[in-house]
Amino acid sequence: MVLKLIRRKDSPNWWIRGTIRGISVYETSGTAERDAAEIILTIRAKEVLDESIFGKKLTVTFDSAAESYLQSGGSPRFLKLLRQYFGSTPLRGLRQNDLDAAGTNLFPDVAPETRNRQCYTPFIAVWNHAVGNDWADVRQWRRPRKAKGTTRRQVSKRSGSRPVNYERAARFIAEMSPAPAMVMTVLFYTGMRPVELLTLERDDVDLEGRWLIIRSSKTGEPRGVPMHEFVVPLFNALVQRDDGNPHVFRTFKGESYTIMAGSGGQLSNGIVGARKRLATKGVDITDVSPYTARHSVSTQLVINGIHPHIKDQILGHAFTDMSRHYTAVPQAHLIEAINTLSVPQEWRRMRWWDDPLSWSRRHVKWGKG
């Protein structure tokens, strides 16, 4: 028998039911969207098959371990965000740096003891429960500690390594020249990697379907990316260019952006310029850069309650055999998820929205005349 999707009268969601190699499954997919449920069904079937062959230690995910922990009487306190963040990540793949990243992304501006209580403690409780069930190996997890002494050590916050809220991002991007501001805007409303966006070509933009096609991502696999409805008019304007250069996003000179490993390339000037202009106004925003957008999209989708499988599909983390089938076909559930990202009014008021194509050719230093 195989796994299949079924409906229940008492639930709006699709349920997964069936047996694979003697292992029975009867559980909710967590979504009422058929396309989303099909993806989850495929991933779940592979997990059950792997479990039947290699045992649960290879296949148990953080979310399933957390569910078992709660059913055994564990405390639900502070566990919801962690379940959304780690979701279907297998326990066998989690390391100290993953736990540290969760603490930083979910609780960026709290004291070490607060991060320890709200992130590390519930995570370790779930892990120890999994160890007791022989689903994971014993591990000594390091917890965050308050710096010793009366003087607190200054911790460097590297730009791009943490999420920011969208109001803060809008305040920063409003100071950027139009061309790089457009790039940053799309990064914050697609979750794409900067290199993916800067190499995007006109033929890979499906305006009607609100869909972008990445021919070759960081993993080497093609993938599809939903675009937020907010940026559709921007794409509609920029793809009108037909001057022999296939790239959608260009510098104000009309040239393709230079891709540089380990640096921001030609976006760096726009970032530095915005920081300086804000500084003259007494505003200190130095934690916004191209990669900030990807972290912000990921974190905000978790906060918005988007299913981990859907979030991973948007960000290009979930590369399964089924992923290839969804590369060029717009997926309604992914578009619906990306549209949960809010748009501050300051972002909507940026002057270049009235004619993006014309403004993209101008090198404007706002407030400088």
Secondary structure, DSSP 8 states (H G I E B T S, - for coil): ---EEEEETTEEEEEEEEEETTEEEEEE-S-S-HHHHHHHHHHHHHHHHHHHHH-HHHH-BHHHHHHHHHHTT---TTHHHHHHHHTT-BGGG--HHHHHHHHHHHSTTS-HHHHIIIIIHHHHHHHHHHHHTTSS-----------SSSS-------TTSS---HHHHHHHHTTS-HHHHHHHHHHHTT---HHHHHT-BGGGEETTTTEEEESS-TTS--EEEE--GGGHHHHHHHTT--SS--BS-B-TTS-B----TTS-TTHHHHHHHHHHHHHHTT-------HHHHHHHHHHHHHHTT--HHHHHHHHT----GGGGGGSSS--HHHHHHHTTS---HHHHT-GGGG-HHHHTT----TT--
